[in-house]
Amino acid sequence: MVYGYIRVSSDKQTVENQRFEINKFCNRERLTIDGWIEETISGTKSYDKRALGCLLKSIKKDDLIICAELSRLGRNLFMIMEILNICMVKGVKVWTIKDNYRLGDDIQSKVLAFAFGLSAEIERNLISQRTREALARLKSEGKQIGRGKGKRNNKLNSVCVAKHGYIVKKLNEGFSIPAIAIKIKVARGTLYRYLAYVGIREPKNSSNGRWERGIY
């Protein structure tokens, strides 16, 4: 299978230039595109959250991906390295037109793929190491890391605030908190915390059974 991959960063850009270049190249090389993958998304977005990620999961040995240039795959070197390494491991060829890059099954490609994979792994380890060092430094300075055990964010949820009257009305009509949470599209835990924070409590031994508003 031969795939044409096209990516533009914004809807103000057009895919037609890249499509033209790929079609012109295929005509010269006597190739036929079996499937097009087009997307409008920033190259900084992780490849597994793009249509490219779906393509990388489905491609098989001896498939060919053609794109205008390597920068269409990603906007940073290590992302491109990781993508090319995936293709190399799967035995997939990647050709670019402007860069005249050819990733295939020759020994040069295998050496490059090894270098790409090693470089990406080193970068991931360096990032992890820098993160651990930064956290250790903050901890040594006595700074709180994260929310802290047993602590919760007491900021009022904006949806619950906007729907306050609706929430109280439904509670008094006998609706359960989980059911109301679904209606207003918040997590039920969020709604429980909101009710506790604003002092609305479930009636106990009340003659009218109505929910009551406590003190803020």
C-alpha positions as CSV (number, residue, x, y, z in Angstrom):
1,M,0.0,0.0,0.0
2,V,1.2,3.5,-0.8
3,Y,-0.1,6.3,1.4
4,G,0.1,10.0,0.8
5,Y,0.4,12.0,4.0
6,I,-0.5,15.7,4.0
7,R,-0.5,18.0,7.1
8,V,-1.2,21.8,7.3
9,S,-1.0,23.8,10.6
10,S,-4.2,25.8,10.1
11,D,-7.3,26.0,8.1
12,K,-5.9,29.1,6.3
13,Q,-3.4,26.9,4.6
14,T,-4.3,24.6,1.7
15,V,-3.4,20.9,1.2
16,E,-3.5,21.3,-2.6
17,N,0.2,22.2,-3.0
18,Q,1.3,19.2,-1.1
19,R,-1.2,17.0,-2.9
20,F,0.1,18.3,-6.3
21,E,3.8,17.6,-5.3
22,I,3.0,14.1,-4.2
23,N,0.9,13.3,-7.3
24,K,3.7,14.7,-9.6
25,F,6.3,12.6,-7.8
26,C,4.1,9.5,-8.0
27,N,3.6,10.0,-11.8
28,R,7.3,10.3,-12.3
29,E,8.0,7.2,-10.2
30,R,5.0,5.3,-11.7
31,L,3.4,4.9,-8.3
32,T,-0.3,5.0,-7.4
33,I,-1.6,6.4,-4.1
34,D,-3.9,3.9,-2.4
35,G,-4.9,6.1,0.4
36,W,-4.7,9.8,1.4
37,I,-4.3,11.0,5.0
38,E,-5.0,14.7,5.3
39,E,-5.1,16.7,8.6
40,T,-5.2,20.3,9.8
41,I,-3.3,20.3,13.0
42,S,-0.1,21.6,14.5
43,G,3.0,19.4,14.1
44,T,3.8,19.9,17.8
45,K,0.8,17.8,18.6
46,S,1.8,14.3,19.6
47,Y,1.6,12.0,16.6
48,D,-0.5,9.4,18.5
49,K,-3.2,12.1,18.9
50,R,-3.3,12.8,15.1
51,A,-4.5,10.9,12.1
52,L,-0.8,10.0,11.6
53,G,-1.0,7.9,14.8
54,C,-3.8,5.8,13.3
55,L,-1.8,5.3,10.1
56,L,1.3,4.2,12.1
57,K,-0.8,1.6,13.9
58,S,-2.3,0.2,10.7
59,I,0.7,0.2,8.3
60,K,2.3,-3.1,7.4
61,K,5.7,-4.3,6.2
62,D,6.6,-3.0,2.7
63,D,4.0,-0.2,2.9
64,L,5.2,3.2,1.7
65,I,4.4,6.6,3.1
66,I,5.1,9.6,0.9
67,C,5.0,13.2,2.2
68,A,6.2,16.6,0.9
69,E,8.9,16.9,3.6
70,L,10.0,15.6,6.9
71,S,8.6,18.6,8.8
72,R,5.1,17.4,7.8
73,L,5.6,14.5,10.2
74,G,6.4,16.7,13.2
75,R,7.8,20.0,14.3
76,N,10.7,18.7,16.4
77,L,13.6,16.4,15.7
78,F,12.9,13.8,18.3
79,M,9.3,13.3,17.3
80,I,10.4,12.8,13.7
81,M,13.0,10.4,14.9
82,E,10.5,8.4,16.9
83,I,8.1,8.2,13.9
84,L,10.8,7.1,11.5
85,N,12.0,4.5,14.0
86,I,8.4,3.1,14.3
87,C,8.3,2.8,10.5
88,M,11.7,1.2,10.4
89,V,10.8,-1.4,13.0
90,K,7.6,-2.3,11.0
91,G,9.5,-2.5,7.7
92,V,7.7,0.5,6.3
93,K,9.3,2.9,3.8
94,V,9.1,6.6,4.2
95,W,9.9,8.9,1.2
96,T,9.9,12.7,1.2
97,I,10.0,14.9,-1.9
98,K,11.6,18.2,-0.9
99,D,14.2,16.5,1.4
100,N,14.7,13.6,-1.0
101,Y,14.8,11.4,2.1
102,R,14.5,7.6,1.7
103,L,13.9,5.3,4.6
104,G,13.9,1.7,3.3
105,D,15.4,-1.7,4.1
106,D,19.0,-1.0,3.2
107,I,21.8,-1.0,5.7
108,Q,22.0,2.8,5.8
109,S,18.4,3.1,6.8
110,K,18.9,0.5,9.5
111,V,21.8,2.5,10.9
112,L,19.8,5.6,10.9
113,A,16.8,3.9,12.5
114,F,19.0,2.7,15.3
115,A,20.5,6.2,15.8
116,F,17.0,7.7,15.8
117,G,15.6,5.2,18.3
118,L,18.7,5.6,20.6
119,S,18.5,9.4,20.4
120,A,14.8,9.4,21.3
121,E,15.4,7.1,24.2
122,I,18.3,9.3,25.5
123,E,16.1,12.4,25.2
124,R,13.3,10.8,27.2
125,N,15.7,9.7,29.9
126,L,17.2,13.2,30.1
127,I,13.7,14.7,30.4
128,S,12.9,12.3,33.2
129,Q,16.2,13.0,35.0
130,R,15.7,16.8,34.8
131,T,12.1,16.4,36.2
132,R,13.4,14.3,39.1
133,E,16.1,16.7,39.9
134,A,13.7,19.7,39.8
135,L,11.3,18.0,42.1
136,A,14.1,17.0,44.5
137,R,15.3,20.6,44.6
138,L,11.8,21.9,45.3
139,K,11.3,19.4,48.0
140,S,14.6,20.3,49.7
141,E,13.5,23.9,49.7
142,G,10.4,22.9,51.7
143,K,8.0,23.7,48.8
144,Q,4.8,21.7,48.5
145,I,4.8,19.4,45.5
146,G,1.3,18.6,44.2
147,R,-2.0,19.2,46.1
148,G,-0.9,17.4,49.2
149,K,-2.4,14.3,50.9
150,G,-6.0,14.7,52.0
151,K,-6.3,18.1,50.4
152,R,-8.9,19.0,47.8
153,N,-9.5,22.0,45.6
154,N,-12.3,24.0,47.3
155,K,-12.8,26.4,44.4
156,L,-16.5,26.5,43.5
157,N,-17.3,24.7,40.3
158,S,-18.6,27.3,37.8
159,V,-21.2,24.9,36.3
160,C,-22.6,24.1,39.8
161,V,-22.7,27.9,40.6
162,A,-24.6,28.6,37.4
163,K,-27.0,25.7,37.9
164,H,-27.5,26.3,41.7
165,G,-31.2,27.0,41.5
166,Y,-31.8,24.0,39.2
167,I,-29.8,21.8,41.5
168,V,-31.8,22.8,44.6
169,K,-35.1,22.4,42.7
170,K,-34.2,18.9,41.5
171,L,-33.1,17.8,45.0
172,N,-36.4,18.9,46.5
173,E,-38.2,17.0,43.7
174,G,-36.5,13.9,44.9
175,F,-33.7,13.5,42.2
176,S,-30.5,11.8,43.4
177,I,-27.2,13.7,43.3
178,P,-25.7,11.3,40.7
179,A,-28.7,11.8,38.4
180,I,-28.4,15.6,38.8
181,A,-24.7,15.4,38.1
182,I,-25.4,13.7,34.8
183,K,-28.0,16.3,33.9
184,I,-25.6,19.2,34.4
185,K,-22.6,17.3,33.0
186,V,-20.3,17.3,36.0
187,A,-18.8,14.5,38.0
188,R,-20.9,13.4,40.9
189,G,-18.0,13.9,43.3
190,T,-17.8,17.5,42.1
191,L,-21.5,18.0,42.9
192,Y,-21.1,16.4,46.3
193,R,-18.2,18.7,47.2
194,Y,-20.1,21.8,45.9
195,L,-23.2,21.0,48.1
196,A,-21.0,20.4,51.1
197,Y,-19.1,23.7,50.5
198,V,-22.2,25.9,50.2
199,G,-23.8,24.2,53.2
200,I,-26.7,22.4,51.5
201,R,-27.4,19.2,53.5
202,E,-29.7,16.3,53.1
203,P,-32.7,16.4,55.5
204,K,-32.7,14.2,58.5
205,N,-36.0,13.5,60.3
206,S,-37.5,16.6,58.6
207,S,-41.3,16.7,58.3
208,N,-41.3,18.1,54.8
209,G,-38.2,16.2,53.6
210,R,-36.8,19.3,51.8
211,W,-33.2,19.9,51.4
212,E,-32.0,22.9,53.4
213,R,-29.4,25.5,52.9
214,G,-26.9,25.9,55.7
215,I,-24.3,28.5,56.4
216,Y,-21.6,29.3,53.9
